[in-house]
Amino acid sequence: METKKKTLGEDWQLNIPLREEGVMEIFGFSKSTVSRLRRNGELPYTKIGGTYFFLPKTLKKLLKKKQVKAKILPS
């Protein structure tokens, strides 16, 4: 399992397309979350046969877009 995580981490850094399972493992997303993001057009993908592939740079853009800015309360 440790080897698989290391490989996924390297794929993430090298911009190698990730399979749906890799996205689920790296981000802790459920299969339904990945499917919803894909169906809603929020997560671009490539489908070859029955396998979905996602580019790490598009995942990074999605994370940045969904980032919630902290509100600074007056003291």
CORGIQUI-V574658 format. One record per residue. N is the residue number from 0. SS is DSSP state (H for helix, E for strand, - for the rest). PSI is psi in whole degrees, 0 to 359 (none if undefined). Layout:
BEGIN
n = [N/N]
ss = [SS/SS]
psi = [PSI/PSI]
END
This chain:
BEGIN
n = [0/1/2/3/4/5/6/7/8/9/10/11/12/13/14/15/16/17/18/19/20/21/22/23/24/25/26/27/28/29/30/31/32/33/34/35/36/37/38/39/40/41/42/43/44/45/46/47/48/49/50/51/52/53/54/55/56/57/58/59/60/61/62/63/64/65/66/67/68/69/70/71/72/73/74]
ss = [-/H/H/H/H/H/H/H/H/H/H/H/H/H/-/-/-/E/E/H/H/H/H/H/H/H/H/-/-/-/H/H/H/H/H/H/H/H/H/-/-/-/-/-/-/E/E/E/-/-/E/E/E/E/-/H/H/H/H/H/H/H/H/H/H/H/-/-/-/-/-/-/-/-/-]
psi = [322/321/319/316/319/316/315/320/319/319/320/315/326/1/31/133/138/143/165/319/323/318/316/317/315/316/350/19/149/165/323/326/314/317/317/314/322/311/322/356/10/339/98/148/168/135/125/117/236/16/132/138/142/137/133/325/328/329/319/320/318/315/319/319/322/356/135/125/138/137/130/120/141/145/none]
END
